[in-house]
Amino acid sequence: MYAAVVTAFGQAPTWQEFPEPIPAEDEVLVDVVAAGLHPRVRSQADGSHYTSVGALPLVPGVDGVGRFPDGSLRYFAVGSDTRGSMAERVAVDPRASVVLPDGADPVAVAAGTNPVMSSWVALRRRIAFTPGSRVLVLGATGASGTAAVQVAKHLGASQVVASGRDTARLAALRELGADVVVPLGDTEAVGTAAADVDVVLDYVWGQPAADVVRALVTARGERGRRLDWVAIGSTAGQEARIPSAALRASGLTIVGSGQGSVGRQAFVAELPGIVGAIADGTVRVDAVRARMADVGAAWTGHVGAAAGRVVLEV
């Protein structure tokens, strides 16, 4: 078979012949239809993700849509760090899959499930989120942040404040459910606009997150009221200098959400709701189609990702 193969960390994969995967006892061989080129896939391929086992060569790809032996079309997650979904075939545990609803677009599901999952699981599994809560999304102009705005509203948020650096995309988030939009670079404005939120979904971390923590804690009318800060991404840096006073003098609670903090069973349990929300258009996803054989061009940016998440089709 053919697969996208990474032979050196930090280099784009190439489409080449590669040995067929051998399914484990609890796996089946799946014909891949589409796989998303997510940031998580890039970190897998350069060895920087915290789950990386450092082994080469590897086939990247953490999920996708495929045709299973029973003929069903399903979204699936991949369990292996080295035998991923960017191939003609992949070995998958059927328990980590969900059948697509009738009429669902496989490309939209492949593009959207990974970014939608990040906020969905954070709200459903990492904190005691209740309908009526107010939510701030930091990094709202990326694919995952844009999905988070919609997910928060879908799960019952009474108000969503969206903050990001891309001003054009930020303004467009009003149509997707954001009640307030504010540039991420204006820290005081973010603190003022989000002074009374109950939850922060943070995709940036680093210095911007530390700055917003200070502004938010200072601006809150009732400092002792609980504020759940969920660290999901780290586009602005792996470390944030959070002053201890911000924790001692407020109801701020910081947790993370991702592989390790949420078990596989919990992720799988949320898949039907996530895939269903993408399939019926409740959460809108923008995708850019490319051929998997052109993975090199897609990887290096010669396929325009500005319009949405790149999805590679076999």
VEXNU-937308 format. One line per field, with one value per residue (C-alpha): residue number from 1; x, y, z. Coordinates in nm, 3 decimals, decimal comma, padded with zeros to 5 digits. Layout:
<doses>
num	NUM;...
X	X;...
Y	Y;...
Z	Z;...
</doses>
This chain:
<doses>
num	1;2;3;4;5;6;7;8;9;10;11;12;13;14;15;16;17;18;19;20;21;22;23;24;25;26;27;28;29;30;31;32;33;34;35;36;37;38;39;40;41;42;43;44;45;46;47;48;49;50;51;52;53;54;55;56;57;58;59;60;61;62;63;64;65;66;67;68;69;70;71;72;73;74;75;76;77;78;79;80;81;82;83;84;85;86;87;88;89;90;91;92;93;94;95;96;97;98;99;100;101;102;103;104;105;106;107;108;109;110;111;112;113;114;115;116;117;118;119;120;121;122;123;124;125;126;127;128;129;130;131;132;133;134;135;136;137;138;139;140;141;142;143;144;145;146;147;148;149;150;151;152;153;154;155;156;157;158;159;160;161;162;163;164;165;166;167;168;169;170;171;172;173;174;175;176;177;178;179;180;181;182;183;184;185;186;187;188;189;190;191;192;193;194;195;196;197;198;199;200;201;202;203;204;205;206;207;208;209;210;211;212;213;214;215;216;217;218;219;220;221;222;223;224;225;226;227;228;229;230;231;232;233;234;235;236;237;238;239;240;241;242;243;244;245;246;247;248;249;250;251;252;253;254;255;256;257;258;259;260;261;262;263;264;265;266;267;268;269;270;271;272;273;274;275;276;277;278;279;280;281;282;283;284;285;286;287;288;289;290;291;292;293;294;295;296;297;298;299;300;301;302;303;304;305;306;307;308;309;310;311;312;313;314
X	00,000;00,095;00,125;00,258;00,587;00,802;01,163;01,315;01,156;01,089;01,062;00,744;00,624;00,643;00,384;00,553;00,508;00,492;00,416;00,052;-00,049;-00,105;-00,413;-00,380;-00,629;-00,879;-00,830;-00,962;-00,815;-00,988;-00,981;-00,907;-01,134;-01,010;-00,774;-00,728;-00,396;-00,434;-00,169;-00,167;-00,058;00,226;00,356;00,331;00,541;00,811;00,832;00,738;00,401;00,409;00,285;00,559;00,754;01,035;01,021;01,086;00,976;00,616;00,290;00,126;-00,244;-00,444;-00,793;-01,002;-01,303;-01,283;-01,473;-01,485;-01,500;-01,877;-01,919;-02,001;-01,849;-01,712;-01,508;-01,219;-00,934;-00,595;-00,423;-00,071;00,182;00,365;00,097;-00,142;-00,432;-00,247;-00,233;-00,450;-00,525;-00,490;-00,549;-00,822;-00,996;-01,368;-01,448;-01,276;-01,509;-01,861;-02,080;-02,145;-02,509;-02,677;-02,576;-02,279;-01,987;-01,679;-01,447;-01,630;-01,621;-01,250;-01,178;-01,388;-01,392;-01,042;-01,080;-01,439;-01,341;-01,096;-01,357;-01,641;-01,447;-01,307;-01,657;-01,814;-01,536;-01,288;-01,512;-01,865;-02,001;-02,365;-02,603;-02,617;-02,244;-02,045;-01,738;-01,424;-01,239;-00,874;-00,734;-01,080;-00,964;-00,791;-00,987;-01,022;-01,106;-01,368;-01,521;-01,509;-01,727;-01,992;-01,955;-01,993;-02,316;-02,443;-02,381;-02,573;-02,343;-02,544;-02,262;-01,944;-01,661;-01,420;-01,064;-00,804;-00,537;-00,689;-00,925;-01,107;-01,183;-01,266;-01,541;-01,687;-01,730;-02,041;-02,224;-02,114;-02,241;-01,990;-02,169;-01,858;-01,534;-01,215;-00,858;-00,623;-00,350;-00,564;-00,528;-00,718;-01,008;-01,020;-01,023;-01,305;-01,516;-01,478;-01,477;-01,773;-01,715;-01,732;-01,504;-01,197;-01,112;-00,747;-00,576;-00,280;-00,119;00,223;00,258;-00,081;-00,259;-00,061;-00,149;-00,519;-00,519;-00,397;-00,644;-00,936;-00,877;-00,839;-01,158;-01,387;-01,666;-01,672;-01,320;-01,408;-01,655;-01,520;-01,344;-01,251;-00,952;-00,903;-00,565;-00,618;-00,348;-00,019;00,021;00,185;00,424;00,463;00,505;00,291;00,408;00,093;00,144;00,051;-00,153;-00,391;-00,472;-00,481;-00,691;-00,955;-01,168;-00,936;-00,889;-00,658;-00,687;-00,569;-00,761;-00,606;-00,465;-00,378;-00,608;-00,911;-00,922;-00,986;-01,323;-01,443;-01,332;-01,510;-01,828;-01,847;-01,790;-02,156;-02,251;-01,947;-01,987;-02,361;-02,314;-02,075;-02,292;-02,608;-02,430;-02,475;-02,098;-01,976;-01,644;-01,444;-01,229;-00,978;-00,959;-00,631;-00,518;-00,328;-00,073;-00,001;00,075;00,412;00,257;-00,021;00,231;00,452;00,163;00,131;-00,231;-00,418;-00,508;-00,620;-00,973;-00,998;-00,854;-00,673;-00,817;-00,632;-00,847;-00,724
Y	00,000;00,369;00,596;00,935;00,846;01,058;00,944;01,238;01,458;01,808;01,705;01,675;01,321;01,170;00,951;00,616;00,243;00,118;-00,221;-00,305;-00,261;-00,582;-00,547;-00,646;-00,886;-00,608;-00,418;-00,432;-00,310;00,004;00,166;00,533;00,787;01,113;01,232;01,579;01,761;01,892;02,077;01,763;01,567;01,807;01,777;01,400;01,414;01,638;01,444;01,740;01,619;01,508;01,160;01,105;00,780;00,910;00,622;00,647;00,592;00,683;00,736;01,052;01,101;01,067;01,018;01,010;00,868;00,522;00,227;-00,058;-00,430;-00,434;-00,164;00,115;00,462;00,571;00,835;00,667;00,755;00,591;00,433;00,412;00,696;00,550;00,386;00,675;00,751;00,913;00,593;00,385;00,154;00,168;-00,070;00,059;-00,057;-00,040;00,066;00,398;00,473;00,594;00,539;00,858;00,971;00,933;01,214;01,328;01,475;01,261;01,554;01,783;01,513;01,446;01,819;01,901;01,621;01,684;02,062;02,029;01,753;01,977;02,215;01,962;01,721;02,006;02,130;01,788;01,600;01,834;02,077;02,085;02,300;02,397;02,558;02,932;02,962;03,240;03,142;03,318;03,157;03,262;03,192;03,198;03,270;02,934;02,631;02,484;02,820;02,894;02,553;02,625;02,934;02,722;02,427;02,647;02,794;02,451;02,310;02,595;02,891;03,207;03,429;03,366;03,618;03,546;03,678;03,626;03,797;03,774;04,074;03,971;03,624;03,766;03,987;03,690;03,496;03,698;03,500;03,176;03,263;03,501;03,769;03,980;03,990;04,155;04,150;03,927;04,190;04,431;04,256;04,511;04,504;04,124;04,145;04,398;04,218;03,880;04,000;03,785;03,467;03,128;02,937;03,015;02,783;02,865;02,769;03,008;02,970;03,139;03,508;03,612;03,372;03,498;03,857;03,776;03,591;03,907;04,131;03,897;03,841;04,215;04,299;04,045;04,191;03,892;03,754;03,449;03,318;03,007;03,056;02,738;02,797;02,504;02,492;02,315;02,452;02,638;02,834;03,125;02,918;02,613;02,811;03,078;03,274;03,273;03,471;03,278;03,575;03,521;03,179;03,284;03,595;03,454;03,153;03,070;02,698;02,583;02,242;02,095;01,899;01,657;01,310;01,184;01,413;01,257;00,881;00,715;00,582;00,935;01,059;00,771;00,831;01,186;01,093;01,045;01,391;01,554;01,384;01,448;01,820;01,845;01,634;01,838;02,174;02,273;02,328;02,470;02,346;02,485;02,234;02,247;01,928;01,786;01,451;01,240;01,174;01,549;01,539;01,710;02,022;02,026;01,991;02,278;02,517;02,501;02,396;02,697;02,627;02,985;02,891;02,600;02,275;02,075;01,729;01,469;01,231;00,897
Z	00,000;-00,013;00,288;00,396;00,563;00,796;00,795;00,986;01,253;01,124;00,760;00,554;00,487;00,140;-00,033;-00,084;-00,060;00,297;00,457;00,521;00,885;01,078;01,299;01,663;01,816;01,893;01,564;01,208;00,880;00,756;00,412;00,474;00,303;00,458;00,732;00,880;00,886;01,242;01,448;01,664;01,356;01,286;01,643;01,612;01,295;01,439;01,764;01,984;02,115;02,478;02,380;02,120;02,154;01,931;01,683;01,308;01,040;01,116;00,933;01,073;01,137;01,458;01,318;01,004;00,827;00,677;00,533;00,785;00,696;00,755;00,490;00,735;00,699;01,037;01,209;01,391;01,625;01,590;01,890;01,748;01,745;01,446;01,227;01,162;00,932;00,641;00,444;00,217;00,508;00,885;01,176;01,407;01,723;01,630;01,985;01,906;01,616;01,545;01,238;01,041;01,022;00,684;00,450;00,659;00,465;00,543;00,474;00,717;00,985;00,923;00,938;01,240;01,494;01,629;01,683;01,807;02,048;02,235;02,376;02,387;02,609;02,819;02,902;02,940;03,116;03,285;03,474;03,613;03,330;03,366;03,115;03,167;03,238;03,075;02,874;02,750;02,457;02,428;02,083;01,928;01,573;01,520;01,403;01,752;01,908;01,643;01,712;02,087;02,045;01,876;02,113;02,420;02,285;02,180;02,528;02,691;02,757;02,817;02,694;02,496;02,486;02,200;02,197;01,926;01,720;01,370;01,367;01,048;01,177;01,518;01,375;01,185;01,510;01,595;01,328;01,497;01,843;02,002;02,204;02,259;02,059;02,179;02,042;02,237;02,236;02,441;02,777;02,984;02,739;02,763;03,142;03,140;02,878;03,051;03,414;03,512;03,309;03,477;03,238;03,027;02,737;02,670;02,345;02,380;02,726;02,754;02,842;02,695;02,931;03,232;03,141;03,105;03,439;03,612;03,430;03,483;03,854;03,908;03,716;03,878;04,088;04,319;04,332;04,537;04,280;04,107;03,774;03,587;03,358;03,118;02,942;02,608;02,376;02,396;02,073;02,259;02,470;02,690;03,013;03,177;03,482;03,694;04,019;04,330;04,447;04,158;04,301;04,665;04,613;04,378;04,294;04,004;03,940;03,658;03,493;03,166;02,906;02,660;02,621;02,967;03,163;02,992;02,944;02,611;02,726;02,798;02,456;02,283;02,482;02,346;01,980;01,878;02,000;01,840;01,502;01,508;01,572;01,276;01,048;01,105;01,081;01,446;01,453;01,124;00,995;00,703;00,517;00,232;00,028;-00,100;-00,236;00,012;-00,261;-00,249;00,123;00,075;-00,079;00,180;00,461;00,350;00,295;-00,081;-00,031;00,108;00,470;00,535;00,433;00,675;00,805;00,535;00,481;00,276;00,068;-00,057
</doses>
